[in-house]
């Protein structure tokens, strides 16, 4: 069984993801970010529908 993550690991994960997004935003074109935003919304919607 896995234990719950503590608050520090959540903050660390958010910092890592934010760093990747900042680095990628310097490299990738703006059209990619609209695609990623749309894909994220679809994924969020699917996840929310699967929980209900």
Secondary structure, 3 states (H helix, E strand, C coil): CCCCCCHHHHHHHHHHHHHHHHHHHHHCCHHHHHHHHHHHHHHHHHHHHHHC
